[in-house]
Amino acid sequence: MQPGRPSDSGRGRGDAEGSAATTGATRPPRYILKQLLGSGTFGKCYVATGTSTNELVAIKKRPKWGGGVSREQVMLELVKGLPHCVQMEGVVYTHSPRQILTQHIVMQCVPSTLGQLIRRHRAERRPLPSDLIRSIARQLVAALHALHQQNIAHRDIKPENILFDPKTRDIFICDLGCAKSLSDSPHHMPYICSRPYRAPELLFGSMTYNESVDVWSTGCILAEMLLLSPLFVGRKPPQPQHDNKDNNDNKDNKERDDGRHKRKRNRMEGPQAGDDEPYQILRICQVLGTPTRAETEELTASAGELIKSLELPAVFASERLAATDLRRVLAPLVPPGEEGLLDPIHRCVK
């Protein structure tokens, strides 16, 4: 089997339980799905065991459309051997009972994520140990350095995409479905990366960004490990409710429309711009201060048409927000003698 070729469907490491091979032959499954790890817009991830080896693996299962190799598989091939990047062990193609071609990416199994670790400590109101933060930061930077050396931008760095092994404290960057070799083309989709970790140039709609968008996301994650909550969360303020008959009569219809709109957006590729987008920019300005005119002009020079139409230099000039020294804000959360943790955050999101 040549990994990733749809024409090789059903051959290779083996089939997941319940999936028939493309050839139609009946044979025992070589992997048995044990537990659902998580699901997203495009697929589901399971813990599975090999029937002959009893080896634990993770299997990412998703429909395969088109005849080409999926972007995620191409990226996983490129990151083989790179430090702290999840490693692919094989790819299997099967057909569902409805004859839908399904891709199964077999990967090393890591039991948890950084997002789960942060949420657990937040629920227990217990800060992450500073030595663990340092260890995770070193590994994350090493992984990104290796990716960027290959001219690959991950473009969706967030705690849920960082696997964490609580026994070894090792981390692995995963979910390379949004990753891209930036040398392939001069223009790139701006609506990428989850909003709390999205760099300003992406919020401004730039299509000519570089790997530094991952650096911004990394700074947000380092701060989140101290805060136990995201650093930048911009939300549209709730609209005032008018107590009138028309609003009450239309409430159910609006909720149904909102639900349909949300489901439609979830089916679209990647995170999409929405009403919260300008408020995310505002939240960053509230924390870091209003950008200078030169910085604003640099951002808008490569921004999308919608952002350019907002005349941001004039908007920012009308009301300036004082800059905040993140090191001073986060200092109370750092144990004595560990102030060095704050410098990387300041450098990443300045």
Secondary structure, DSSP 4 states (H G I P E B T S, - for coil): --TT-GGGTT-SS-PBTT-B-TT------SEEEEEEEEE-SS-EEEEEEETTT--EEEEEEEE--SSS--HHHHHHHHTTT-TTB--EEEEEEEE-TT--EEEEEEEE---EEHHHHHHHHHHTT-PPPHHHHHHHHHHHHHHHHHHHHTTEE-S---GGGEEE-TTT--EEE---TT-EEGGG-S---SS-S-GGG--HHHHTT-SS--THHHHHHHHHHHHHHHHSS-S----PPPPPPP-SHHHHHHHHHHHHHHHHHHHHHHHSSS----TTHHHHHHHHHHHH-PPPHHHHHHHHHTS-HHHHTT-HHHHHHHS------HHHHHGGGS-TT-GGGHHHHHHH--
